[in-house]
Amino acid sequence: MSTRVKRARLAAGVVGTLTAATLALSTSPAAASGTYSGRAYVYGAGTWTDDWVDEGILSTSTNTSSNATCLWQKILWADGAIETDGTKFDAGDIDGHFGSNTKAATASWQNTTGLTADGVVGKETFGAAIRVSSGSYGLFDLTADGAVDTYIGFDHTISVTRDSDGRYHFYDGSGDARIAGYDYLSCT
C-alpha cells in the first residue's frame, strides 16, 4: 500500500472521528427532547412571569412520557380542563403519559385561554399557563421573598416550586417531589 493511500485513509479516519465527536457533543438529551430552551427541565430564571415561554413540546408524539407531561397534567387538573367526553380532567388521569385524554383536555384548555386548540403543548401554551392578573388561568402564589410557591387553578391548587438552578418541581400523586424533566418519567 502506498504512502499516499495510507495518508488518505488516516485523514478520512480522523475526519470521521472528529465529525462523530462533534455530533455527540452537540446533541444533548434536552435537544433530543425537543425543548426550545435547550434544557432538559421545565426551567425559569429571574422573574417568574416569563419562565415558561421557551419550554419544549409535549404531545402524543413528542415527550409523550415524561415528568414535564406530568406537570402539565397537574395544571390541566388544577384548572378543570374538559376531556372529550365532557368530564373534567381527573387526578387519576395524571400519569405522565400524553394520551388522548391529555390531548383533549389540552385543546379544551387552549380554547378557554384563547389559543389555537390543537392539543399540543408548546411555548405559547406553556407560556399561557402563567398569568399575572386575577381571574385568569395559572396564577402563581409567591412566598415573601418572591419565589414561586403554588399554582392556583380554577379548581385546585398545586405545589410548584423553582429551585436555585431554575428547575421546576412538583409533587406527584404519591406525594413524592419530582423535577419536571423532559427525558424521563418517574411521577405517579
Backbone torsions as a table, in degrees:
resi	resn	phi	psi	omega
1	MET	NA	134.4	-176.4
2	SER	-75.8	160.9	179.0
3	THR	-63.3	-36.4	-179.6
4	ARG	-64.1	-43.3	179.0
5	VAL	-65.9	-41.1	178.7
6	LYS	-62.1	-43.1	179.4
7	ARG	-64.6	-41.1	179.9
8	ALA	-63.1	-42.7	178.4
9	ARG	-66.1	-41.5	178.6
10	LEU	-62.9	-44.6	179.6
11	ALA	-63.0	-43.1	179.1
12	ALA	-63.2	-39.5	177.8
13	GLY	-64.2	-42.2	179.2
14	VAL	-65.0	-45.5	179.4
15	VAL	-61.7	-43.2	178.6
16	GLY	-62.0	-43.8	179.2
17	THR	-64.3	-43.7	179.4
18	LEU	-65.5	-39.4	178.2
19	THR	-63.3	-45.9	179.2
20	ALA	-62.0	-42.3	179.5
21	ALA	-64.6	-41.7	179.4
22	THR	-63.1	-44.6	178.6
23	LEU	-63.9	-39.6	179.7
24	ALA	-64.4	-39.8	179.9
25	LEU	-72.1	-32.8	-175.5
26	SER	-82.9	-15.4	-179.2
27	THR	-103.3	96.4	178.1
28	SER	-88.4	165.1	176.1
29	PRO	-58.2	-36.3	-179.5
30	ALA	-66.3	-41.9	178.9
31	ALA	-62.7	-38.7	179.7
32	ALA	-68.7	-23.4	-177.3
33	SER	-86.5	-4.8	176.1
34	GLY	86.6	22.2	179.6
35	THR	-80.1	147.8	176.7
36	TYR	-78.1	-36.6	-175.5
37	SER	-77.3	-15.8	-177.4
38	GLY	82.6	6.7	179.5
39	ARG	-102.9	154.2	-179.2
40	ALA	-85.0	1.3	-175.5
41	TYR	-130.5	156.7	166.5
42	VAL	-66.2	124.1	-163.5
43	TYR	-131.5	154.0	173.3
44	GLY	-153.5	158.8	177.9
45	ALA	-152.8	155.5	179.2
46	GLY	65.0	-137.6	177.6
47	THR	-71.3	146.1	-174.8
48	TRP	-76.6	-15.2	-171.5
49	THR	-64.3	-19.1	178.9
50	ASP	-121.5	18.7	-175.0
51	ASP	-59.1	-41.1	-168.6
52	TRP	-101.7	14.7	-177.3
53	VAL	-79.5	-3.3	178.9
54	ASP	-129.8	30.2	-178.8
55	GLU	-80.3	169.1	-175.8
56	GLY	-80.0	179.6	-178.1
57	ILE	-90.4	137.2	171.0
58	LEU	-125.0	126.5	-179.7
59	SER	-161.8	-175.4	177.9
60	THR	-71.8	-7.4	179.2
61	SER	-126.7	-8.3	-178.7
62	THR	-130.8	127.6	-178.0
63	ASN	51.3	41.6	-174.1
64	THR	-60.6	-37.8	179.6
65	SER	-123.8	105.4	-176.6
66	SER	-162.1	164.3	174.4
67	ASN	-69.8	-27.3	175.1
68	ALA	-64.2	-39.3	175.3
69	THR	-63.5	-40.1	178.6
70	CYS	-60.4	-44.3	177.3
71	LEU	-61.1	-44.2	179.8
72	TRP	-61.5	-42.0	178.6
73	GLN	-62.5	-35.8	177.1
74	LYS	-64.2	-36.8	177.3
75	ILE	-66.3	-43.6	177.0
76	LEU	-58.4	-44.5	178.5
77	TRP	-63.8	-45.7	-179.0
78	ALA	-60.9	-36.0	-177.4
79	ASP	-91.1	-1.6	176.9
80	GLY	70.4	36.2	179.1
81	ALA	-61.3	153.2	-173.9
82	ILE	-104.6	134.4	177.2
83	GLU	-85.1	175.9	-178.8
84	THR	-55.8	-39.0	-177.1
85	ASP	-79.6	4.1	177.5
86	GLY	88.8	-1.5	177.9
87	THR	-92.0	159.7	178.3
88	LYS	-74.1	148.4	175.2
89	PHE	-60.4	125.1	-171.0
90	ASP	-99.7	155.0	176.1
91	ALA	-57.3	-30.4	177.6
92	GLY	-67.7	-17.1	178.1
93	ASP	-81.4	-9.1	-177.7
94	ILE	-82.9	98.8	-177.8
95	ASP	-135.1	0.0	179.5
96	GLY	81.8	3.8	179.0
97	HIS	-109.2	122.3	-177.9
98	PHE	-85.5	90.0	-178.6
99	GLY	-108.1	-161.9	-175.3
100	SER	-65.5	-37.1	177.2
101	ASN	-64.7	-42.3	179.0
102	THR	-66.5	-40.5	178.6
103	LYS	-62.4	-46.2	179.9
104	ALA	-64.3	-43.6	179.2
105	ALA	-65.6	-36.8	177.3
106	THR	-64.1	-44.9	178.4
107	ALA	-61.5	-40.8	176.6
108	SER	-61.7	-46.4	179.5
109	TRP	-61.7	-43.9	178.7
110	GLN	-62.1	-43.1	179.6
111	ASN	-60.3	-43.5	179.7
112	THR	-64.8	-32.4	-178.4
113	THR	-92.0	2.9	176.7
114	GLY	85.7	14.8	178.3
115	LEU	-95.8	165.4	172.5
116	THR	-63.5	124.0	-174.0
117	ALA	-87.0	77.0	-179.7
118	ASP	-102.3	-5.4	178.4
119	GLY	75.5	11.2	179.4
120	VAL	-112.8	132.4	178.8
121	VAL	-94.4	114.8	175.5
122	GLY	-126.6	-163.1	-175.1
123	LYS	-63.9	-34.0	178.7
124	GLU	-68.9	-42.4	-179.2
125	THR	-69.0	-47.1	176.0
126	PHE	-57.3	-45.9	-178.8
127	GLY	-62.3	-34.5	179.5
128	ALA	-70.2	-17.3	179.1
129	ALA	-69.8	-18.3	178.5
130	ILE	-104.6	111.8	177.4
131	ARG	-123.3	151.9	-178.0
132	VAL	-112.7	-7.8	-177.8
133	SER	-100.8	151.4	-178.5
134	SER	-64.7	142.4	176.0
135	GLY	87.8	-1.4	179.4
136	SER	-104.5	169.2	178.2
137	TYR	-64.5	152.9	165.8
138	GLY	65.4	48.5	174.1
139	LEU	-77.6	132.2	173.3
140	PHE	-94.4	133.3	172.0
141	ASP	-92.5	135.8	-174.9
142	LEU	-111.3	152.3	173.8
143	THR	-77.6	174.3	-178.5
144	ALA	-58.1	-31.6	-179.8
145	ASP	-91.1	11.0	175.6
146	GLY	87.1	9.5	179.7
147	ALA	-83.3	146.3	176.8
148	VAL	-63.2	134.3	-176.4
149	ASP	-122.7	-47.1	-178.7
150	THR	-146.1	159.3	172.5
151	TYR	-107.1	120.6	-177.2
152	ILE	-101.3	107.0	177.7
153	GLY	-92.7	179.1	178.5
154	PHE	-69.4	-30.9	-176.6
155	ASP	-108.6	-32.3	-174.8
156	HIS	-144.8	161.6	174.6
157	THR	-115.9	135.5	178.7
158	ILE	-123.9	151.0	176.3
159	SER	-79.9	120.8	176.7
160	VAL	-136.6	121.1	-179.2
161	THR	-128.3	160.5	176.6
162	ARG	-119.7	125.7	-178.3
163	ASP	-82.7	177.4	-176.3
164	SER	-65.5	-16.6	175.9
165	ASP	-92.8	1.9	177.1
166	GLY	89.4	0.8	-178.4
167	ARG	-82.7	137.2	178.4
168	TYR	-86.4	139.9	-179.7
169	HIS	-121.6	154.7	174.5
170	PHE	-150.7	168.1	175.4
171	TYR	-103.6	133.9	179.7
172	ASP	-85.1	-175.3	-176.4
173	GLY	-62.9	-22.6	177.8
174	SER	-89.0	-1.7	-178.5
175	GLY	85.8	10.1	179.6
176	ASP	-88.6	136.8	176.6
177	ALA	-71.6	134.3	-179.2
178	ARG	-131.5	148.6	171.6
179	ILE	-93.7	135.7	-177.8
180	ALA	-79.5	82.2	179.9
181	GLY	-101.3	155.6	-178.9
182	TYR	-89.2	-23.0	-167.5
183	ASP	-102.3	10.1	-179.6
184	TYR	-158.3	162.2	178.3
185	LEU	-130.2	116.0	177.0
186	SER	-132.5	-0.8	-178.1
187	CYS	-81.9	157.4	178.7
188	THR	-125.5	NA	NA
